[in-house]
Amino acid sequence: IFMVVPKWLGNYASTAENAGFTVIKLPENRTINGVDSLDTLITLGAMFNLQDKTAKFIEYMEKVQTTVTETIAKAGATPVSYIIPYTAPGYLPEIYVDAHGSSSMTTADVTLVEKLPVKSCLTTTAADGFDDVVSAGELVALKPDVFIVSMFGYASNKEYTAAQNIEAFKTFVQTGFDKSSAGIYAMPFENCSLAGIASVLVLASMIWPDSFDADEAWDTMQEYYDTFTNFNGDIKTSKFAPLNYADYA
């Protein structure tokens, strides 16, 4: 069985099929017809007979979603408008944006962010919701309440440290996003996809500090990495941690 992500590994899929393999296409960093990265994890767990770990992951997802729902019901959280500008090592000066695309496919960070009371300021012309824009100024002019910077590749790249990740975030913001009065946050793209459910509460505690308990949010994120990954350390000081530009401006 050869598994691929649609679009990016299409040539490999064809080669595998021609070699006699059964190819199963599963979305990893995209949501397609309602199937997204979290469904992919659950599917893989079942396929590889890891039901015990899969069950724990489902329970974890449900706990996070329940916490979000109950916190909003109890403490309230004023809905905010958002934009997800997108960067990766070597991308600047090009700037991209993740949003709802023109087809049934969208990026997983959008799906995860929208577990919170938010509303996107834009859509894109790209079918999969990943599109380039002219400048930071163009996005600032849309006057979102928050920018949630999706930083692909920085956390997964072994050459980047937590400090370098912060510097990359600051450099990106200072291309013009710092001219906005919006709150500006960073989410490593890896957090916005497969491990994204772990960081949702931390992001919420940054946007709505009076509603979401920050200590509980960080503890819940730490639980994810302790339970489901080989990471060993304090998630708050790692390169996987969500960032608030107000802490570095």
BAFI-178222 format. One line per field, with one value per residue (C-alpha): residue number from 1; residue in three letters; x, y, z. Coordinates in steps of 0.2 Angstrom, whole numbers. Each point is the difference from the previous one (the first is absolute). Layout:
// residues N
num c(NUM  ...)
residuo c(Ala  ...)
x c(X  ...)
y c(Y  ...)
z c(Z  ...)
// end
This chain:
// residues 249
num c(1  2  3  4  5  6  7  8  9  10  11  12  13  14  15  16  17  18  19  20  21  22  23  24  25  26  27  28  29  30  31  32  33  34  35  36  37  38  39  40  41  42  43  44  45  46  47  48  49  50  51  52  53  54  55  56  57  58  59  60  61  62  63  64  65  66  67  68  69  70  71  72  73  74  75  76  77  78  79  80  81  82  83  84  85  86  87  88  89  90  91  92  93  94  95  96  97  98  99  100  101  102  103  104  105  106  107  108  109  110  111  112  113  114  115  116  117  118  119  120  121  122  123  124  125  126  127  128  129  130  131  132  133  134  135  136  137  138  139  140  141  142  143  144  145  146  147  148  149  150  151  152  153  154  155  156  157  158  159  160  161  162  163  164  165  166  167  168  169  170  171  172  173  174  175  176  177  178  179  180  181  182  183  184  185  186  187  188  189  190  191  192  193  194  195  196  197  198  199  200  201  202  203  204  205  206  207  208  209  210  211  212  213  214  215  216  217  218  219  220  221  222  223  224  225  226  227  228  229  230  231  232  233  234  235  236  237  238  239  240  241  242  243  244  245  246  247  248  249)
residuo c(Ile  Phe  Met  Val  Val  Pro  Lys  Trp  Leu  Gly  Asn  Tyr  Ala  Ser  Thr  Ala  Glu  Asn  Ala  Gly  Phe  Thr  Val  Ile  Lys  Leu  Pro  Glu  Asn  Arg  Thr  Ile  Asn  Gly  Val  Asp  Ser  Leu  Asp  Thr  Leu  Ile  Thr  Leu  Gly  Ala  Met  Phe  Asn  Leu  Gln  Asp  Lys  Thr  Ala  Lys  Phe  Ile  Glu  Tyr  Met  Glu  Lys  Val  Gln  Thr  Thr  Val  Thr  Glu  Thr  Ile  Ala  Lys  Ala  Gly  Ala  Thr  Pro  Val  Ser  Tyr  Ile  Ile  Pro  Tyr  Thr  Ala  Pro  Gly  Tyr  Leu  Pro  Glu  Ile  Tyr  Val  Asp  Ala  His  Gly  Ser  Ser  Ser  Met  Thr  Thr  Ala  Asp  Val  Thr  Leu  Val  Glu  Lys  Leu  Pro  Val  Lys  Ser  Cys  Leu  Thr  Thr  Thr  Ala  Ala  Asp  Gly  Phe  Asp  Asp  Val  Val  Ser  Ala  Gly  Glu  Leu  Val  Ala  Leu  Lys  Pro  Asp  Val  Phe  Ile  Val  Ser  Met  Phe  Gly  Tyr  Ala  Ser  Asn  Lys  Glu  Tyr  Thr  Ala  Ala  Gln  Asn  Ile  Glu  Ala  Phe  Lys  Thr  Phe  Val  Gln  Thr  Gly  Phe  Asp  Lys  Ser  Ser  Ala  Gly  Ile  Tyr  Ala  Met  Pro  Phe  Glu  Asn  Cys  Ser  Leu  Ala  Gly  Ile  Ala  Ser  Val  Leu  Val  Leu  Ala  Ser  Met  Ile  Trp  Pro  Asp  Ser  Phe  Asp  Ala  Asp  Glu  Ala  Trp  Asp  Thr  Met  Gln  Glu  Tyr  Tyr  Asp  Thr  Phe  Thr  Asn  Phe  Asn  Gly  Asp  Ile  Lys  Thr  Ser  Lys  Phe  Ala  Pro  Leu  Asn  Tyr  Ala  Asp  Tyr  Ala)
x c(0  7  -7  1  -6  -11  8  17  5  -10  15  5  -17  -1  17  -6  -16  10  11  -15  -3  -17  0  -11  0  -3  0  14  0  -16  -18  -9  -19  0  15  15  16  -8  -10  16  8  -15  0  19  -2  -14  9  16  -9  3  -17  5  10  -13  -13  10  3  -19  -3  13  -8  -17  7  7  -16  -10  11  -2  -19  -2  11  -9  -17  6  12  -5  13  -4  2  15  4  16  13  13  15  12  19  14  19  5  -17  3  -3  -15  -15  -14  -16  -11  -18  -16  4  -11  -3  -4  19  7  15  0  5  -16  -10  8  0  -19  -3  1  -13  9  -5  11  3  2  0  12  0  10  -10  9  0  18  4  12  -3  8  7  -3  -8  -14  -4  1  -12  -13  1  -2  -1  14  14  4  17  2  18  3  16  8  -5  4  16  14  11  -12  1  -14  9  2  -18  -4  12  -8  -18  6  8  -16  -11  12  -3  -15  -12  7  -9  -17  -8  -6  7  13  4  10  -5  13  -8  3  -11  -13  -1  3  4  -11  -13  13  3  -18  -3  17  -5  -17  8  11  -15  -13  11  -15  -9  12  12  18  7  -13  3  19  -2  -12  12  14  -11  -1  19  3  -13  1  17  19  2  8  0  -10  -12  -1  19  0  -1  -17  -8  -12  7  -8  9  -4  12  15  -5)
y c(0  17  15  17  18  5  13  1  -19  -3  -7  -11  -7  -4  -9  -10  -5  -5  -11  -9  8  5  19  8  19  8  19  5  19  3  -3  -8  -3  1  -12  8  -3  -6  -13  -5  -4  -10  -9  -4  -6  -12  -6  -4  -9  14  1  3  16  5  -1  11  13  1  2  14  9  -1  7  15  3  -2  13  12  -2  1  15  10  -5  5  15  6  5  14  -7  7  2  -8  -3  -13  6  -14  -1  -13  0  9  6  19  12  -10  -1  -13  -1  -15  2  -9  -4  -2  -19  -13  0  12  1  -8  15  9  -15  0  18  0  -11  17  15  7  6  1  17  -8  -14  -5  -4  -16  -16  -6  16  4  15  14  19  16  6  1  17  -8  -11  14  10  -13  5  -17  -2  -12  -7  -18  -3  -18  -4  -16  -9  9  -12  -15  6  -7  14  13  3  8  17  -1  -4  16  10  -6  4  18  2  -5  11  15  -1  11  -10  10  15  -8  3  -18  -14  -10  -18  -14  -18  -12  -8  -17  5  6  -17  -17  7  15  -5  1  19  6  3  10  11  3  5  13  7  -1  1  4  -15  -14  -5  1  -13  -13  3  -2  -16  -7  3  -8  -15  -2  0  -11  -13  -1  6  -3  18  1  18  15  4  18  3  -11  4  -8  13  13  18  17  14  12  -10  5  16)
z c(0  -5  8  -7  2  -15  -12  7  -3  -15  -11  14  1  -19  2  14  -9  -15  11  6  17  7  2  13  0  17  3  12  0  -10  4  -15  0  19  3  7  9  16  -9  -9  17  6  -17  1  18  -5  -15  9  15  12  7  18  -5  -12  13  11  -14  -3  19  0  -15  9  16  -10  -9  16  9  -14  -1  19  2  -13  8  17  -2  -17  -14  -12  -18  -9  -19  -5  -14  -1  -9  -5  0  -1  -1  -16  -4  3  -9  -6  12  -1  9  6  -1  -7  -18  -15  2  13  5  13  11  17  10  -6  6  17  3  -4  15  9  -2  -15  -17  -15  -9  -17  -11  -14  -18  3  0  15  10  -2  -10  -1  2  -5  17  19  -3  -10  14  13  -10  3  19  8  19  0  -11  3  -9  -6  0  -11  2  14  14  -10  -7  12  -4  8  19  10  0  -19  -2  10  -11  -16  7  4  -17  -8  10  -3  -19  3  12  15  -8  5  17  -1  12  -9  5  -7  -2  -7  -15  8  15  -13  -8  9  17  -2  12  14  -3  -2  18  1  -14  8  16  -9  -10  15  16  11  -6  -3  14  -7  13  -4  -19  1  11  -13  -14  11  2  -18  -3  15  -5  -19  -5  4  5  17  8  4  -14  5  -4  -15  -19  0  11  -6  0  4  -9  15  10  -12  -8)
// end
